[in-house]
Amino acid sequence: MAPDITDTTSNNFTEIGNILNNTTLPLAERFRALFTLKNLGGSEAIDLISKGFHNPANGALLKHELAYCLGQMQDQLAIPILSEVLKDLNQEVMVRHEAGEALGAIGDQSALQILKEHLEDPVVEVAETCELALERLLWLESQKRCSETLSSNPFNSVDPAPPEPEASSKTTSELKSILVNESLPLFRRYRAMFELRNRGDADSVLALCDGLKCPKSALFRHEIAYVLGQMQHPDALPALTESLLKSSENDMVRHECAEAIGSVATPSAVDILKTHSEDEVEVVRESCAVALDMAEYEVSGELQYADTLAKVKAAC
């Protein structure tokens, strides 16, 4: 349920921003404030979100989510902010990656140049992200000339790639073959990934789980974990848990697996997250804390996760 913004004041925005940027508060509470600002949208929300990139006390997880939310808002006002984050080599890899992905999500052609400049980025995850974002922008531009019939996105997310074209003519097995073929371009494999996600059945979940075993690209495995979290299917738990337990796995992948496990929200998922709530890797540890809050929300019957506006109004 979207928040009622009809009587939202600047004071409300300021109070929500204060929660987001208060490093003494639990991370889960700050996440709820962030997603509240995302849902509210507009220049005031973008300004408050952007402040989090410059706070040295903020970890990679929160800054990564700041960039994600700016991309999902699809507001061109965020392009200069995200471009600076992408260019900043002092930012963590997963933060720079998310800034590049967010530029693709916004979908404005003005981001083409900055993405092209980072196609040869020294960090492979960033370079791959910019390649995907660039492909998305080129695909969007191509739609002005050639209409493509796409399957609908039941998750209302802005994805790094559209689902597979003419997907109805492909079996789950055929899509899986595309998904795990590491000789194909990432954008092609992502299209198969998002079509499998949109199908949502158990066979599609298991096909996606095989993607977590693809060794070549940590970015790819991270996105597999993300879509499995969107699907919230219990059959994904074994594969997600295996990747979370693997200490040799890229931290970006392990973090996304933790959040996906929280979205599944079964009792066994909660037990897994509690086991790793003291993980030695900060971003994994923090992801487990946020995921536990998400799991609690999923089973609570609460009307909305991003509830900070309602809490601020109730406190007035």
Backbone as numpy.savetxt, mean C-alpha at the origin, in Angstrom:
# Nx Ny Nz CAx CAy CAz Cx Cy Cz
-17.28 3.17 5.67 -18.13 4.36 5.67 -17.24 5.61 5.67
-17.48 6.52 4.74 -16.71 7.75 4.67 -17.13 8.71 5.77
-16.19 9.53 6.27 -16.54 10.47 7.31 -17.44 11.58 6.77
-18.25 12.15 7.64 -19.08 13.30 7.27 -18.21 14.54 7.33
-17.92 15.11 6.15 -17.01 16.26 6.10 -17.75 17.57 5.96
-19.07 17.53 6.00 -19.84 18.74 5.73 -19.60 19.83 6.75
-19.27 19.43 8.00 -19.03 20.45 9.01 -17.63 20.33 9.61
-16.70 19.87 8.78 -15.31 19.75 9.23 -14.65 21.13 9.19
-14.05 21.54 10.30 -13.42 22.86 10.39 -11.91 22.72 10.33
-11.24 23.88 10.17 -9.78 23.89 10.19 -9.26 23.38 11.52
-9.99 23.67 12.59 -9.58 23.17 13.91 -9.61 21.65 13.95
-10.62 21.05 13.29 -10.69 19.60 13.22 -9.46 19.04 12.50
-9.12 19.66 11.37 -7.94 19.22 10.62 -6.69 19.32 11.50
-6.56 20.45 12.17 -5.38 20.68 13.00 -5.27 19.63 14.10
-6.39 19.30 14.74 -6.37 18.32 15.81 -6.02 16.92 15.29
-6.54 16.58 14.12 -6.21 15.28 13.52 -4.73 15.25 13.14
-4.25 16.36 12.58 -2.83 16.46 12.24 -1.93 16.36 13.46
-2.37 16.93 14.56 -1.60 16.85 15.81 -1.48 15.40 16.28
-2.55 14.64 16.10 -2.50 13.22 16.47 -1.54 12.47 15.55
-1.65 12.72 14.26 -0.78 12.06 13.29 0.69 12.32 13.60
1.02 13.54 13.93 2.42 13.92 14.08 2.92 13.91 15.52
2.13 13.34 16.42 2.54 13.23 17.83 3.26 11.90 18.04
4.56 11.94 18.13 5.36 10.71 18.20 5.25 10.00 19.54
4.57 10.60 20.52 4.39 9.94 21.81 3.16 9.04 21.83
2.31 9.16 20.81 1.08 8.36 20.75 1.37 7.00 20.12
0.54 6.00 20.42 0.70 4.69 19.78 0.62 4.80 18.27
1.42 4.01 17.59 1.46 4.08 16.13 0.09 3.78 15.51
-0.63 2.85 16.09 -1.95 2.49 15.55 -2.90 3.68 15.57
-2.84 4.48 16.63 -3.69 5.67 16.72 -3.31 6.69 15.66
-2.03 6.82 15.42 -1.56 7.76 14.40 -1.95 7.29 13.00
-1.94 5.98 12.78 -2.38 5.43 11.49 -3.84 5.78 11.24
-4.65 5.65 12.26 -6.07 5.98 12.09 -6.25 7.45 11.74
-5.43 8.31 12.33 -5.50 9.73 11.99 -5.07 9.96 10.55
-4.03 9.25 10.12 -3.56 9.39 8.75 -4.65 9.01 7.75
-5.30 7.89 7.97 -6.32 7.44 7.02 -7.57 8.32 7.10
-7.79 8.94 8.24 -8.87 9.92 8.32 -8.57 11.11 7.42
-7.33 11.61 7.47 -6.95 12.72 6.60 -7.03 12.31 5.13
-6.62 11.10 4.81 -6.73 10.63 3.43 -8.18 10.70 2.95
-9.09 10.24 3.80 -10.50 10.24 3.42 -11.08 11.65 3.29
-10.59 12.57 4.14 -11.07 13.95 4.07 -10.57 14.65 2.81
-9.28 14.45 2.48 -8.72 15.01 1.27 -8.55 16.52 1.31
-8.02 17.08 0.22 -7.84 18.52 0.09 -6.46 18.99 0.53
-6.19 20.26 0.28 -4.86 20.82 0.50 -4.44 20.79 1.97
-5.41 21.02 2.87 -5.10 21.03 4.29 -4.64 19.64 4.75
-5.33 18.62 4.29 -4.96 17.25 4.64 -3.59 16.90 4.07
-3.34 17.29 2.82 -2.05 17.00 2.19 -0.92 17.68 2.94
-1.12 18.91 3.35 -0.08 19.64 4.09 0.23 18.95 5.42
-0.79 18.52 6.13 -0.58 17.86 7.42 0.11 16.52 7.25
-0.27 15.78 6.21 0.37 14.49 5.95 1.84 14.69 5.59
2.13 15.70 4.77 3.50 15.90 4.29 4.48 16.24 5.41
3.98 16.82 6.49 4.87 17.18 7.60 5.56 15.96 8.20
4.92 14.81 8.09 5.49 13.61 8.68 6.79 13.15 8.05
7.03 13.54 6.79 8.27 13.14 6.12 9.49 13.81 6.75
9.29 14.94 7.40 10.42 15.74 7.90 10.66 15.55 9.40
9.90 14.66 10.01 10.07 14.39 11.44 11.06 13.25 11.61
12.25 13.52 12.14 13.27 12.47 12.27 12.86 11.35 13.21
11.85 11.59 14.05 11.39 10.56 14.99 10.48 9.54 14.32
9.99 9.85 13.12 9.11 8.92 12.41 9.92 7.82 11.75
9.45 6.59 11.89 10.12 5.46 11.26 9.68 5.27 9.83
10.29 4.27 9.17 10.02 4.01 7.77 8.57 3.60 7.53
8.00 2.87 8.48 6.63 2.38 8.26 5.64 3.53 8.12
5.68 4.47 9.04 4.73 5.58 8.98 4.96 6.42 7.73
6.21 6.72 7.42 6.49 7.55 6.24 6.06 6.84 4.95
6.23 5.53 4.94 5.75 4.73 3.81 4.25 4.90 3.64
3.52 4.86 4.75 2.06 5.01 4.69 1.65 6.43 4.32
2.46 7.43 4.72 2.18 8.80 4.30 2.17 8.89 2.78
3.21 8.31 2.17 3.32 8.34 0.71 2.18 7.56 0.06
1.86 6.40 0.63 0.77 5.59 0.09 -0.54 6.39 0.07
-0.85 7.03 1.18 -2.10 7.79 1.28 -2.13 8.96 0.30
-1.01 9.64 0.13 -0.96 10.74 -0.84 -1.23 10.23 -2.25
-0.73 9.05 -2.57 -1.01 8.48 -3.88 -2.47 8.12 -4.05
-3.06 7.51 -3.02 -4.45 7.09 -3.11 -5.41 8.28 -3.20
-4.97 9.43 -2.68 -5.81 10.64 -2.76 -5.89 11.18 -4.18
-4.89 10.87 -5.01 -4.86 11.26 -6.42 -5.02 12.77 -6.63
-4.37 13.53 -5.80 -4.41 14.99 -5.89 -3.07 15.48 -6.40
-3.09 16.25 -7.47 -1.85 16.74 -8.07 -1.04 17.62 -7.13
-1.67 18.17 -6.10 -0.93 18.99 -5.13 0.16 18.20 -4.43
0.03 16.89 -4.41 1.01 16.05 -3.71 2.24 15.73 -4.57
2.19 16.02 -5.86 3.28 15.62 -6.75 4.63 16.23 -6.35
4.73 17.53 -6.06 6.04 18.08 -5.64 6.56 17.44 -4.35
5.66 17.15 -3.41 6.06 16.54 -2.14 6.64 15.16 -2.39
5.93 14.35 -3.16 6.35 12.98 -3.43 7.63 12.96 -4.27
7.77 13.91 -5.18 8.99 13.98 -6.00 10.21 14.24 -5.14
10.07 15.11 -4.15 11.19 15.39 -3.25 11.55 14.16 -2.41
10.55 13.43 -1.96 10.80 12.21 -1.19 11.51 11.18 -2.06
11.06 11.02 -3.29 11.69 10.07 -4.20 13.15 10.42 -4.44
13.45 11.69 -4.55 14.83 12.13 -4.83 15.75 12.07 -3.61
15.16 12.02 -2.43 15.94 12.12 -1.19 16.58 10.78 -0.84
17.88 10.67 -1.10 18.59 9.40 -0.85 18.74 9.11 0.63
18.43 10.06 1.47 18.47 9.82 2.92 17.21 9.14 3.44
16.17 9.13 2.61 14.94 8.44 3.01 15.14 6.93 2.86
14.43 6.18 3.67 14.51 4.72 3.61 14.00 4.22 2.26
14.50 3.06 1.85 14.16 2.50 0.54 12.65 2.35 0.39
11.99 1.81 1.41 10.56 1.56 1.26 9.75 2.85 1.19
10.30 3.93 1.73 9.64 5.23 1.65 9.79 5.81 0.25
11.00 5.75 -0.28 11.24 6.23 -1.65 10.45 5.41 -2.66
10.42 4.11 -2.45 9.62 3.25 -3.33 8.15 3.68 -3.33
7.61 3.91 -2.15 6.19 4.25 -2.06 5.91 5.62 -2.67
6.88 6.53 -2.58 6.71 7.84 -3.22 6.63 7.68 -4.74
7.48 6.82 -5.30 7.42 6.57 -6.73 6.11 5.93 -7.15
5.66 4.96 -6.38 4.38 4.31 -6.68 3.23 5.31 -6.57
3.30 6.19 -5.59 2.24 7.18 -5.40 2.17 8.14 -6.58
3.31 8.49 -7.14 3.31 9.36 -8.33 2.59 8.67 -9.48
2.79 7.37 -9.62 2.05 6.64 -10.64 0.57 6.57 -10.34
0.23 6.45 -9.06 -1.18 6.35 -8.66 -1.93 7.64 -8.96
-1.28 8.78 -8.73 -1.93 10.06 -9.01 -2.30 10.16 -10.48
-1.42 9.62 -11.32 -1.79 9.46 -12.73 -1.64 10.68 -13.59
-0.89 11.67 -13.13 -0.72 12.90 -13.92 0.58 12.82 -14.73
0.49 13.23 -15.99 1.64 13.10 -16.89 2.82 13.99 -16.49
2.59 14.95 -15.60 3.68 15.82 -15.16 4.73 15.06 -14.36
4.40 13.86 -13.90 5.36 13.06 -13.13 6.26 12.21 -14.02
6.05 12.24 -15.32 6.85 11.39 -16.22 8.34 11.63 -16.07
8.74 12.90 -16.01 10.17 13.21 -16.03 10.87 12.70 -14.77
10.31 12.95 -13.61 10.95 12.50 -12.38 11.03 10.98 -12.33
10.03 10.30 -12.85 10.06 8.83 -12.88 11.14 8.33 -13.84
11.26 8.98 -14.99 12.30 8.60 -15.95 13.70 8.77 -15.35
13.86 9.82 -14.55 15.17 10.08 -13.95 15.59 9.00 -12.97
14.63 8.22 -12.48 14.95 7.19 -11.49 14.80 5.77 -12.02
14.72 5.64 -13.34 14.68 4.29 -13.91 15.98 3.54 -13.70
17.06 4.29 -13.51 18.37 3.68 -13.24 18.80 3.96 -11.81
17.86 4.14 -10.92 18.19 4.39 -9.52 19.08 3.28 -8.97
20.07 3.63 -8.14 20.96 2.61 -7.60 20.27 1.58 -6.71
19.09 1.91 -6.21 18.32 0.96 -5.40 17.32 0.25 -6.31
17.46 -1.06 -6.43 16.66 -1.80 -7.42 15.17 -1.69 -7.16
14.74 -1.69 -5.89 13.31 -1.60 -5.60 12.74 -0.26 -6.06
13.54 0.79 -5.94 13.09 2.11 -6.38 13.04 2.16 -7.91
14.06 1.63 -8.55 14.10 1.62 -10.02 12.91 0.83 -10.58
12.63 -0.34 -10.00 11.50 -1.15 -10.47 10.18 -0.43 -10.25
10.05 0.24 -9.11 8.82 0.99 -8.82 8.60 2.09 -9.85
9.65 2.81 -10.18 9.52 3.90 -11.16 9.21 3.36 -12.55
9.75 2.20 -12.86 9.41 1.54 -14.13 7.91 1.24 -14.19
7.39 0.68 -13.12 5.96 0.37 -13.07 5.09 1.63 -13.12
5.50 2.65 -12.36 4.73 3.89 -12.33 4.73 4.55 -13.71
5.87 4.51 -14.36 5.96 5.07 -15.71 5.06 4.31 -16.67
5.08 2.99 -16.57 4.21 2.16 -17.43 2.74 2.48 -17.18
2.39 2.72 -15.92 0.99 3.06 -15.61 0.59 4.38 -16.26
1.48 5.38 -16.18 1.17 6.67 -16.79 1.04 6.55 -18.30
1.92 5.76 -18.91 1.84 5.56 -20.36 0.56 4.80 -20.74
0.20 3.84 -19.90 -1.05 3.11 -20.14 -2.26 4.05 -20.04
-2.27 4.91 -19.01 -3.37 5.85 -18.86 -3.48 6.76 -20.09
-2.33 7.20 -20.59 -2.33 8.06 -21.78 -2.86 7.30 -22.98
-2.53 6.00 -23.08 -2.98 5.20 -24.22 -4.49 5.02 -24.21
-5.11 5.09 -23.04 -6.55 4.90 -22.96 -7.33 6.02 -23.63
-6.66 7.15 -23.84 -7.31 8.25 -24.54 -7.48 7.92 -26.03
-6.64 6.98 -26.50 -6.66 6.63 -27.92 -7.35 5.29 -28.18
-7.29 4.41 -27.19 -7.81 3.06 -27.40 -8.47 2.56 -26.13
-9.77 2.43 -26.14 -10.49 2.00 -24.95 -10.28 0.51 -24.72
-9.96 0.15 -23.49 -9.73 -1.24 -23.11 -10.78 -1.66 -22.10
-11.39 -2.80 -22.34 -12.39 -3.31 -21.42 -11.70 -3.98 -20.25
-11.93 -3.47 -19.04 -11.26 -3.98 -17.86 -12.26 -4.58 -16.88
-11.77 -5.57 -16.13 -12.61 -6.07 -15.04 -12.62 -5.01 -13.94
-13.70 -4.98 -13.17 -13.83 -3.96 -12.13 -12.94 -4.28 -10.95
-12.59 -3.25 -10.19 -11.78 -3.41 -8.98 -12.70 -3.36 -7.78
-12.94 -4.50 -7.13 -13.87 -4.51 -6.00 -13.30 -3.92 -4.72
-12.02 -3.51 -4.75 -11.37 -3.04 -3.54 -11.22 -1.52 -3.48
-11.61 -0.85 -4.56 -11.59 0.62 -4.60 -10.21 1.21 -4.32
-9.16 0.47 -4.63 -7.80 0.99 -4.47 -7.27 1.46 -5.82
-6.32 2.39 -5.78 -5.63 2.82 -6.99 -4.38 1.94 -7.09
-4.35 1.05 -8.07 -3.32 0.03 -8.15 -2.17 0.42 -9.08
-0.99 -0.18 -8.87 0.16 0.14 -9.73 -0.01 -0.29 -11.18
-0.96 -1.20 -11.43 -1.22 -1.65 -12.80 -2.69 -2.05 -12.91
-3.26 -1.93 -14.11 -4.63 -2.40 -14.30 -4.64 -3.92 -14.37
-5.79 -4.55 -14.16 -5.86 -6.01 -14.29 -5.66 -6.46 -15.74
-5.44 -7.73 -15.87 -5.17 -8.34 -17.17 -6.25 -8.00 -18.19
-5.86 -7.59 -19.41 -6.86 -7.34 -20.45 -7.46 -8.65 -20.94
-8.69 -8.60 -21.37 -9.37 -9.79 -21.88 -9.25 -10.95 -20.90
-9.37 -10.60 -19.61 -9.10 -11.59 -18.57 -10.08 -12.76 -18.60
-11.29 -12.51 -19.09 -12.28 -13.57 -19.07 -11.88 -14.75 -19.95
-10.96 -14.52 -20.88 -10.53 -15.60 -21.77 -9.36 -16.39 -21.19
-8.87 -16.01 -20.02 -7.71 -16.68 -19.42 -8.14 -17.45 -18.18
-7.62 -18.63 -18.04 -7.89 -19.43 -16.85 -6.97 -18.96 -15.72
-7.30 -19.38 -14.51 -6.45 -19.06 -13.36 -5.06 -19.63 -13.56
-4.98 -20.82 -14.14 -3.67 -21.44 -14.41 -2.85 -20.62 -15.39
-3.50 -20.08 -16.41 -2.79 -19.24 -17.39 -2.31 -17.95 -16.74
-3.14 -17.36 -15.90 -2.73 -16.14 -15.21 -1.57 -16.42 -14.26
-1.61 -17.55 -13.59 -0.51 -17.92 -12.70 0.79 -18.07 -13.48
0.72 -18.65 -14.68 1.92 -18.82 -15.50 2.56 -17.47 -15.84
1.71 -16.48 -16.10 2.22 -15.13 -16.35 2.81 -14.55 -15.08
2.09 -14.72 -13.98 2.48 -14.15 -12.70 3.89 -14.58 -12.27
4.20 -15.84 -12.39 5.46 -16.37 -11.85 6.58 -16.42 -12.88
6.32 -15.96 -14.09 7.34 -15.96 -15.14 8.25 -14.73 -14.98
9.40 -14.95 -14.38 10.28 -13.82 -14.05 11.03 -13.25 -15.25
10.83 -13.84 -16.42 11.43 -13.27 -17.63 10.53 -12.21 -18.26
9.29 -12.13 -17.80 8.35 -11.14 -18.33 8.53 -9.80 -17.63
8.15 -8.69 -18.28 8.19 -7.39 -17.61 7.30 -7.37 -16.37
7.70 -6.61 -15.35 6.93 -6.55 -14.12 5.50 -6.06 -14.36
5.34 -5.09 -15.23 4.00 -4.53 -15.47 3.06 -5.62 -15.99
3.58 -6.48 -16.84 2.78 -7.59 -17.38 2.37 -8.54 -16.25
3.30 -8.86 -15.38 3.03 -9.78 -14.28 2.08 -9.15 -13.25
2.22 -7.85 -13.04 1.31 -7.15 -12.13 -0.12 -7.19 -12.65
-0.28 -7.12 -13.96 -1.62 -7.16 -14.52 -2.29 -8.51 -14.21
-1.52 -9.57 -14.32 -2.05 -10.89 -13.96 -2.35 -10.95 -12.46
-1.48 -10.35 -11.67 -1.66 -10.32 -10.21 -2.98 -9.67 -9.84
-3.27 -8.52 -10.41 -4.47 -7.80 -10.02 -5.74 -8.46 -10.58
-5.64 -9.16 -11.68 -6.81 -9.92 -12.14 -7.08 -11.09 -11.20
-6.04 -11.78 -10.76 -6.23 -12.87 -9.80 -6.84 -12.33 -8.50
-6.36 -11.19 -8.04 -6.94 -10.58 -6.84 -8.41 -10.28 -7.04
-8.75 -9.72 -8.17 -10.14 -9.34 -8.41 -11.06 -10.56 -8.47
-10.53 -11.70 -8.91 -11.36 -12.91 -8.95 -11.69 -13.37 -7.53
-10.74 -13.32 -6.64 -11.02 -13.48 -5.22 -11.29 -14.87 -4.71
-11.25 -15.90 -5.55 -11.57 -17.25 -5.09 -10.33 -17.94 -4.53
-10.53 -19.11 -3.94 -9.44 -19.81 -3.27 -8.33 -20.19 -4.24
-8.67 -20.60 -5.47 -7.64 -20.96 -6.44 -6.77 -19.76 -6.80
-7.39 -18.60 -6.91 -6.62 -17.39 -7.20 -5.70 -17.02 -6.03
-6.19 -17.21 -4.81 -5.36 -16.96 -3.63 -4.12 -17.85 -3.65
-4.32 -19.13 -3.93 -3.19 -20.07 -3.93 -2.21 -19.76 -5.06
-2.73 -19.31 -6.20 -1.85 -18.90 -7.30 -1.00 -17.71 -6.88
-1.61 -16.75 -6.21 -0.87 -15.59 -5.73 0.16 -15.99 -4.68
-0.18 -16.94 -3.83 0.77 -17.39 -2.81 2.05 -17.93 -3.44
1.92 -18.57 -4.60 3.12 -19.04 -5.30 4.02 -17.88 -5.70
3.41 -16.71 -5.88 4.20 -15.53 -6.23 5.15 -15.11 -5.11
4.82 -15.46 -3.87 5.71 -15.13 -2.75 7.02 -15.92 -2.80
7.06 -16.94 -3.65 8.27 -17.76 -3.78 9.17 -17.31 -4.93
8.73 -16.31 -5.69 9.54 -15.82 -6.82 10.75 -15.07 -6.27
11.97 -15.55 -6.54 13.14 -15.00 -5.85 13.68 -13.68 -6.40
13.33 -13.33 -7.62 14.06 -12.25 -8.30 13.78 -10.87 -7.74
12.52 -10.55 -7.46 12.15 -9.18 -7.11 11.45 -9.10 -5.76
12.08 -8.44 -4.80 11.44 -8.20 -3.51 10.22 -7.29 -3.68
10.30 -6.36 -4.61 9.17 -5.46 -4.85 7.94 -6.26 -5.26
8.14 -7.23 -6.13 7.04 -8.08 -6.59 6.44 -8.87 -5.43
7.29 -9.48 -4.60 6.79 -10.26 -3.47 6.03 -9.37 -2.48
6.52 -8.16 -2.31 5.84 -7.21 -1.42 4.43 -6.90 -1.93
4.29 -6.76 -3.25 2.97 -6.45 -3.81 2.04 -7.65 -3.72
2.60 -8.85 -3.86 1.80 -10.06 -3.68 1.22 -10.08 -2.27
2.04 -9.79 -1.27 1.56 -9.76 0.11 0.47 -8.71 0.28
0.65 -7.56 -0.36 -0.35 -6.49 -0.26 -1.71 -6.95 -0.79
-1.74 -7.58 -1.96 -3.02 -7.98 -2.54 -3.64 -9.13 -1.74
-2.81 -10.00 -1.18 -3.35 -11.05 -0.32 -4.01 -10.44 0.92
-3.44 -9.37 1.42 -4.07 -8.66 2.53 -5.40 -8.06 2.14
-5.49 -7.53 0.94 -6.76 -6.99 0.47 -7.83 -8.08 0.40
-7.43 -9.26 -0.01 -8.39 -10.35 -0.21 -8.89 -10.92 1.12
-8.09 -10.82 2.17 -8.49 -11.26 3.52 -8.93 -12.73 3.55
-8.24 -13.57 2.81 -8.63 -14.97 2.69 -7.76 -15.83 3.60
-8.37 -16.65 4.46 -7.58 -17.48 5.39 -6.60 -18.43 4.71
-6.89 -18.83 3.45 -5.98 -19.74 2.75 -4.61 -19.12 2.48
-4.52 -17.79 2.60 -3.23 -17.12 2.38 -2.33 -17.16 3.61
-2.89 -17.49 4.77 -2.12 -17.40 6.02 -0.84 -18.23 6.03
-0.85 -19.49 5.59 0.40 -20.26 5.63 1.54 -19.62 4.85
1.25 -19.14 3.64 2.30 -18.53 2.82 2.77 -17.21 3.40
1.83 -16.41 3.89 2.20 -15.13 4.49 3.03 -15.35 5.75
2.65 -16.34 6.55 3.39 -16.63 7.78 4.79 -17.12 7.46
4.91 -17.97 6.46 6.23 -18.47 6.07 7.17 -17.32 5.70
6.66 -16.36 4.95 7.50 -15.23 4.54 7.81 -14.32 5.73
6.86 -14.13 6.62 7.10 -13.31 7.80 8.17 -13.95 8.68
8.15 -15.27 8.79 9.11 -15.98 9.65 10.52 -16.01 9.07
10.63 -15.76 7.77 11.92 -15.90 7.08 12.79 -14.67 7.34
13.75 -14.81 8.23 14.59 -13.67 8.61 15.43 -13.16 7.44
15.68 -14.01 6.46 16.47 -13.60 5.29 15.65 -12.84 4.26
14.32 -12.81 4.45 13.46 -12.10 3.50 13.64 -10.60 3.65
13.46 -9.89 2.56 13.52 -8.43 2.55 12.53 -7.85 3.57
12.98 -6.85 4.34 12.13 -6.26 5.38 10.83 -5.70 4.82
10.89 -5.18 3.60 9.71 -4.60 2.97 8.65 -5.69 2.73
9.10 -6.89 2.40 8.18 -8.00 2.18 7.62 -8.48 3.51
8.47 -8.63 4.51 8.02 -9.10 5.81 7.01 -8.12 6.43
7.28 -6.84 6.28 6.34 -5.83 6.80 4.97 -5.99 6.15
4.96 -6.17 4.83 3.68 -6.27 4.12 2.96 -7.57 4.48
3.72 -8.63 4.73 3.10 -9.88 5.16 2.43 -9.70 6.52
3.07 -8.98 7.42 2.49 -8.74 8.74 1.16 -7.99 8.61
1.14 -6.96 7.80 -0.10 -6.19 7.64 -1.19 -7.04 6.98
-0.78 -7.89 6.03 -1.75 -8.76 5.38 -2.34 -9.77 6.36
-1.52 -10.30 7.24 -1.99 -11.23 8.26 -3.01 -10.54 9.16
-2.75 -9.29 9.50 -3.70 -8.53 10.30 -5.04 -8.36 9.61
-5.02 -8.23 8.29 -6.26 -8.07 7.54 -7.09 -9.35 7.53
-6.40 -10.51 7.56 -7.12 -11.79 7.60 -7.90 -11.91 8.92
-7.25 -11.51 10.01 -7.92 -11.26 11.30 -8.57 -12.49 11.95
-8.10 -13.68 11.63 -8.56 -14.87 12.35 -7.80 -14.98 13.67
-8.29 -15.79 14.62 -7.54 -15.96 15.87 -6.10 -16.43 15.66
-5.90 -17.32 14.70 -4.52 -17.77 14.44 -3.67 -16.65 13.87
-4.27 -15.76 13.07 -3.54 -14.61 12.53 -3.09 -13.70 13.67
-3.97 -13.46 14.62 -3.63 -12.62 15.77 -2.49 -13.24 16.57
-2.52 -14.56 16.75 -1.45 -15.25 17.48 -0.11 -15.08 16.78
-0.12 -15.16 15.45 1.12 -14.99 14.68 1.68 -13.59 14.89
0.83 -12.60 14.84 1.28 -11.22 15.00 1.82 -10.97 16.40
1.17 -11.53 17.40 1.65 -11.35 18.77 3.03 -11.97 18.94
3.27 -13.07 18.26 4.58 -13.74 18.33 5.69 -12.84 17.80
5.34 -11.99 16.82 6.36 -11.14 16.19 6.26 -9.67 16.60
5.51 -9.40 17.64 5.37 -8.01 18.09 6.65 -7.47 18.71
7.61 -8.36 18.96 8.92 -7.93 19.47 10.03 -8.27 18.48
9.69 -8.36 17.21 10.67 -8.69 16.18 11.84 -7.71 16.24
13.04 -8.20 15.92 14.23 -7.35 16.02 14.28 -6.27 14.94
13.50 -6.45 13.86 13.45 -5.46 12.78 12.33 -4.46 13.07
12.68 -3.19 13.17 11.71 -2.18 13.60 10.47 -2.14 12.73
10.65 -2.13 11.41 9.49 -1.98 10.54 8.57 -3.19 10.63
9.11 -4.36 10.90 8.29 -5.56 11.09 7.57 -5.48 12.43
8.29 -5.08 13.44 7.71 -4.94 14.79 6.56 -3.93 14.77
6.78 -2.79 14.13 5.74 -1.77 14.05 4.56 -2.23 13.20
4.85 -2.97 12.14 3.78 -3.48 11.28 2.89 -4.45 12.04
3.49 -5.24 12.90 2.69 -6.18 13.71 1.77 -5.41 14.66
2.27 -4.32 15.24 1.45 -3.51 16.15 0.26 -2.91 15.41
0.50 -2.36 14.24 -0.57 -1.77 13.43 -1.54 -2.86 12.96
-0.98 -4.00 12.57 -1.80 -5.10 12.08 -2.70 -5.65 13.18
-2.22 -5.69 14.40 -3.05 -6.14 15.52 -4.23 -5.19 15.72
-3.99 -3.89 15.56 -5.08 -2.92 15.66 -6.08 -3.12 14.53
-5.57 -3.40 13.33 -6.45 -3.65 12.19 -7.27 -4.92 12.41
-6.63 -5.97 12.95 -7.34 -7.21 13.21 -8.45 -6.99 14.24
-8.14 -6.18 15.26 -9.14 -5.87 16.28 -10.33 -5.13 15.65
-10.03 -4.20 14.75 -11.10 -3.47 14.07 -11.97 -4.42 13.23
-11.32 -5.36 12.52 -12.06 -6.26 11.63 -13.09 -7.09 12.38
-12.80 -7.44 13.62 -13.72 -8.30 14.37 -14.60 -7.51 15.36
-14.40 -6.19 15.41 -15.08 -5.38 16.43 -16.48 -4.96 16.07
-16.76 -4.93 14.76 -18.05 -4.40 14.32 -18.08 -2.89 14.23
-16.91 -2.22 14.43 -16.84 -0.77 14.27 -17.21 -0.40 12.84
-17.86 0.75 12.69 -18.31 1.17 11.37 -17.17 1.62 10.47
-16.12 2.21 11.06 -15.03 2.66 10.21 -13.71 2.64 10.96
-12.65 2.30 10.19 -11.31 2.25 10.74 -10.77 3.67 10.95
-10.92 4.51 9.94 -10.41 5.89 10.00 -11.40 6.74 10.78
-11.34 6.62 12.11 -12.38 7.19 12.96 -11.95 8.43 13.74
-10.81 9.01 13.40 -10.28 10.10 14.22 -11.14 11.35 14.17
-11.74 11.63 13.02 -12.61 12.81 12.93 -13.77 12.69 13.91
-14.40 11.52 13.93 -15.53 11.32 14.86 -15.09 11.48 16.31
-13.89 11.00 16.63 -13.39 11.11 18.00 -13.09 12.57 18.34
-12.53 13.30 17.39 -12.21 14.72 17.62 -13.50 15.51 17.85
-14.53 15.23 17.02 -15.80 15.96 17.17 -16.47 15.61 18.51
-16.36 14.34 18.88 -17.00 13.91 20.14 -16.33 14.56 21.34
-15.04 14.87 21.21 -14.31 15.45 22.32 -14.56 16.94 22.48
-15.15 17.55 21.42 -15.40 19.01 21.48 -16.55 19.35 22.42
